[in-house]
Amino acid sequence: ADLQNHATDALPLVVQAISQLTALVQG
């Protein structure tokens, strides 16, 4: 349960990082 909580907290950061990487690749 604790690990799941951390994963849920990190999810928005992962999505943001992927969005930034996609923007860089498309640049």
mmCIF file of the N, C-alpha and C atoms, coordinates in Angstrom:
data_MODEL
# 
_entry.id   MODEL 
# 
loop_
_atom_site.group_PDB 
_atom_site.id 
_atom_site.type_symbol 
_atom_site.label_atom_id 
_atom_site.label_alt_id 
_atom_site.label_comp_id 
_atom_site.label_asym_id 
_atom_site.label_entity_id 
_atom_site.label_seq_id 
_atom_site.pdbx_PDB_ins_code 
_atom_site.Cartn_x 
_atom_site.Cartn_y 
_atom_site.Cartn_z 
_atom_site.occupancy 
_atom_site.B_iso_or_equiv 
_atom_site.pdbx_formal_charge 
_atom_site.auth_seq_id 
_atom_site.auth_comp_id 
_atom_site.auth_asym_id 
_atom_site.auth_atom_id 
_atom_site.pdbx_PDB_model_num 
ATOM 1  N N  . ALA A 1 1  ? 0.851  -1.203 0.000   1.00 0.00 ? 1  ALA A N  1 
ATOM 2  C CA . ALA A 1 1  ? 0.000  0.000  0.000   1.00 0.00 ? 1  ALA A CA 1 
ATOM 3  C C  . ALA A 1 1  ? 0.880  1.244  0.000   1.00 0.00 ? 1  ALA A C  1 
ATOM 4  N N  . ASP A 1 2  ? 1.975  1.198  0.757   1.00 0.00 ? 2  ASP A N  1 
ATOM 5  C CA . ASP A 1 2  ? 2.859  2.361  0.830   1.00 0.00 ? 2  ASP A CA 1 
ATOM 6  C C  . ASP A 1 2  ? 3.486  2.633  -0.531  1.00 0.00 ? 2  ASP A C  1 
ATOM 7  N N  . LEU A 1 3  ? 3.928  1.548  -1.179  1.00 0.00 ? 3  LEU A N  1 
ATOM 8  C CA . LEU A 1 3  ? 4.558  1.701  -2.501  1.00 0.00 ? 3  LEU A CA 1 
ATOM 9  C C  . LEU A 1 3  ? 3.543  2.257  -3.497  1.00 0.00 ? 3  LEU A C  1 
ATOM 10 N N  . GLN A 1 4  ? 2.301  1.793  -3.378  1.00 0.00 ? 4  GLN A N  1 
ATOM 11 C CA . GLN A 1 4  ? 1.253  2.265  -4.288  1.00 0.00 ? 4  GLN A CA 1 
ATOM 12 C C  . GLN A 1 4  ? 1.021  3.764  -4.091  1.00 0.00 ? 4  GLN A C  1 
ATOM 13 N N  . ASN A 1 5  ? 1.071  4.220  -2.838  1.00 0.00 ? 5  ASN A N  1 
ATOM 14 C CA . ASN A 1 5  ? 0.894  5.640  -2.566  1.00 0.00 ? 5  ASN A CA 1 
ATOM 15 C C  . ASN A 1 5  ? 1.992  6.452  -3.225  1.00 0.00 ? 5  ASN A C  1 
ATOM 16 N N  . HIS A 1 6  ? 3.232  5.986  -3.107  1.00 0.00 ? 6  HIS A N  1 
ATOM 17 C CA . HIS A 1 6  ? 4.349  6.705  -3.722  1.00 0.00 ? 6  HIS A CA 1 
ATOM 18 C C  . HIS A 1 6  ? 4.199  6.738  -5.238  1.00 0.00 ? 6  HIS A C  1 
ATOM 19 N N  . ALA A 1 7  ? 3.746  5.648  -5.809  1.00 0.00 ? 7  ALA A N  1 
ATOM 20 C CA . ALA A 1 7  ? 3.570  5.583  -7.261  1.00 0.00 ? 7  ALA A CA 1 
ATOM 21 C C  . ALA A 1 7  ? 2.505  6.583  -7.696  1.00 0.00 ? 7  ALA A C  1 
ATOM 22 N N  . THR A 1 8  ? 1.433  6.684  -6.915  1.00 0.00 ? 8  THR A N  1 
ATOM 23 C CA . THR A 1 8  ? 0.358  7.623  -7.254  1.00 0.00 ? 8  THR A CA 1 
ATOM 24 C C  . THR A 1 8  ? 0.860  9.052  -7.164  1.00 0.00 ? 8  THR A C  1 
ATOM 25 N N  . ASP A 1 9  ? 1.709  9.340  -6.168  1.00 0.00 ? 9  ASP A N  1 
ATOM 26 C CA . ASP A 1 9  ? 2.252  10.695 -6.019  1.00 0.00 ? 9  ASP A CA 1 
ATOM 27 C C  . ASP A 1 9  ? 3.195  11.033 -7.164  1.00 0.00 ? 9  ASP A C  1 
ATOM 28 N N  . ALA A 1 10 ? 3.914  10.047 -7.657  1.00 0.00 ? 10 ALA A N  1 
ATOM 29 C CA . ALA A 1 10 ? 4.925  10.288 -8.691  1.00 0.00 ? 10 ALA A CA 1 
ATOM 30 C C  . ALA A 1 10 ? 4.304  10.334 -10.084 1.00 0.00 ? 10 ALA A C  1 
ATOM 31 N N  . LEU A 1 11 ? 3.117  9.766  -10.237 1.00 0.00 ? 11 LEU A N  1 
ATOM 32 C CA . LEU A 1 11 ? 2.508  9.671  -11.571 1.00 0.00 ? 11 LEU A CA 1 
ATOM 33 C C  . LEU A 1 11 ? 2.438  11.012 -12.300 1.00 0.00 ? 11 LEU A C  1 
ATOM 34 N N  . PRO A 1 12 ? 1.932  12.081 -11.672 1.00 0.00 ? 12 PRO A N  1 
ATOM 35 C CA . PRO A 1 12 ? 1.881  13.381 -12.375 1.00 0.00 ? 12 PRO A CA 1 
ATOM 36 C C  . PRO A 1 12 ? 3.257  13.848 -12.819 1.00 0.00 ? 12 PRO A C  1 
ATOM 37 N N  . LEU A 1 13 ? 4.282  13.573 -12.009 1.00 0.00 ? 13 LEU A N  1 
ATOM 38 C CA . LEU A 1 13 ? 5.638  13.976 -12.384 1.00 0.00 ? 13 LEU A CA 1 
ATOM 39 C C  . LEU A 1 13 ? 6.101  13.202 -13.605 1.00 0.00 ? 13 LEU A C  1 
ATOM 40 N N  . VAL A 1 14 ? 5.767  11.917 -13.652 1.00 0.00 ? 14 VAL A N  1 
ATOM 41 C CA . VAL A 1 14 ? 6.152  11.088 -14.800 1.00 0.00 ? 14 VAL A CA 1 
ATOM 42 C C  . VAL A 1 14 ? 5.460  11.590 -16.063 1.00 0.00 ? 14 VAL A C  1 
ATOM 43 N N  . VAL A 1 15 ? 4.174  11.887 -15.945 1.00 0.00 ? 15 VAL A N  1 
ATOM 44 C CA . VAL A 1 15 ? 3.420  12.389 -17.103 1.00 0.00 ? 15 VAL A CA 1 
ATOM 45 C C  . VAL A 1 15 ? 4.018  13.702 -17.584 1.00 0.00 ? 15 VAL A C  1 
ATOM 46 N N  . GLN A 1 16 ? 4.381  14.577 -16.635 1.00 0.00 ? 16 GLN A N  1 
ATOM 47 C CA . GLN A 1 16 ? 4.957  15.867 -17.014 1.00 0.00 ? 16 GLN A CA 1 
ATOM 48 C C  . GLN A 1 16 ? 6.293  15.670 -17.709 1.00 0.00 ? 16 GLN A C  1 
ATOM 49 N N  . ALA A 1 17 ? 7.103  14.757 -17.196 1.00 0.00 ? 17 ALA A N  1 
ATOM 50 C CA . ALA A 1 17 ? 8.415  14.498 -17.796 1.00 0.00 ? 17 ALA A CA 1 
ATOM 51 C C  . ALA A 1 17 ? 8.252  13.954 -19.211 1.00 0.00 ? 17 ALA A C  1 
ATOM 52 N N  . ILE A 1 18 ? 7.308  13.040 -19.407 1.00 0.00 ? 18 ILE A N  1 
ATOM 53 C CA . ILE A 1 18 ? 7.072  12.477 -20.742 1.00 0.00 ? 18 ILE A CA 1 
ATOM 54 C C  . ILE A 1 18 ? 6.605  13.574 -21.701 1.00 0.00 ? 18 ILE A C  1 
ATOM 55 N N  . SER A 1 19 ? 5.747  14.461 -21.211 1.00 0.00 ? 19 SER A N  1 
ATOM 56 C CA . SER A 1 19 ? 5.257  15.553 -22.056 1.00 0.00 ? 19 SER A CA 1 
ATOM 57 C C  . SER A 1 19 ? 6.409  16.450 -22.485 1.00 0.00 ? 19 SER A C  1 
ATOM 58 N N  . GLN A 1 20 ? 7.319  16.749 -21.550 1.00 0.00 ? 20 GLN A N  1 
ATOM 59 C CA . GLN A 1 20 ? 8.464  17.597 -21.878 1.00 0.00 ? 20 GLN A CA 1 
ATOM 60 C C  . GLN A 1 20 ? 9.380  16.901 -22.872 1.00 0.00 ? 20 GLN A C  1 
ATOM 61 N N  . LEU A 1 21 ? 9.608  15.599 -22.688 1.00 0.00 ? 21 LEU A N  1 
ATOM 62 C CA . LEU A 1 21 ? 10.463 14.852 -23.616 1.00 0.00 ? 21 LEU A CA 1 
ATOM 63 C C  . LEU A 1 21 ? 9.839  14.823 -25.006 1.00 0.00 ? 21 LEU A C  1 
ATOM 64 N N  . THR A 1 22 ? 8.524  14.614 -25.054 1.00 0.00 ? 22 THR A N  1 
ATOM 65 C CA . THR A 1 22 ? 7.829  14.594 -26.348 1.00 0.00 ? 22 THR A CA 1 
ATOM 66 C C  . THR A 1 22 ? 7.975  15.937 -27.040 1.00 0.00 ? 22 THR A C  1 
ATOM 67 N N  . ALA A 1 23 ? 7.845  17.025 -26.285 1.00 0.00 ? 23 ALA A N  1 
ATOM 68 C CA . ALA A 1 23 ? 7.978  18.369 -26.862 1.00 0.00 ? 23 ALA A CA 1 
ATOM 69 C C  . ALA A 1 23 ? 9.388  18.564 -27.402 1.00 0.00 ? 23 ALA A C  1 
ATOM 70 N N  . LEU A 1 24 ? 10.386 18.052 -26.684 1.00 0.00 ? 24 LEU A N  1 
ATOM 71 C CA . LEU A 1 24 ? 11.772 18.191 -27.142 1.00 0.00 ? 24 LEU A CA 1 
ATOM 72 C C  . LEU A 1 24 ? 11.991 17.414 -28.432 1.00 0.00 ? 24 LEU A C  1 
ATOM 73 N N  . VAL A 1 25 ? 11.473 16.193 -28.486 1.00 0.00 ? 25 VAL A N  1 
ATOM 74 C CA . VAL A 1 25 ? 11.661 15.353 -29.675 1.00 0.00 ? 25 VAL A CA 1 
ATOM 75 C C  . VAL A 1 25 ? 10.972 15.984 -30.882 1.00 0.00 ? 25 VAL A C  1 
ATOM 76 N N  . GLN A 1 26 ? 9.779  16.523 -30.661 1.00 0.00 ? 26 GLN A N  1 
ATOM 77 C CA . GLN A 1 26 ? 9.032  17.130 -31.764 1.00 0.00 ? 26 GLN A CA 1 
ATOM 78 C C  . GLN A 1 26 ? 9.647  18.470 -32.167 1.00 0.00 ? 26 GLN A C  1 
ATOM 79 N N  . GLY A 1 27 ? 10.302 19.144 -31.206 1.00 0.00 ? 27 GLY A N  1 
ATOM 80 C CA . GLY A 1 27 ? 10.924 20.451 -31.364 1.00 0.00 ? 27 GLY A CA 1 
ATOM 81 C C  . GLY A 1 27 ? 11.133 20.821 -32.800 1.00 0.00 ? 27 GLY A C  1 
# 
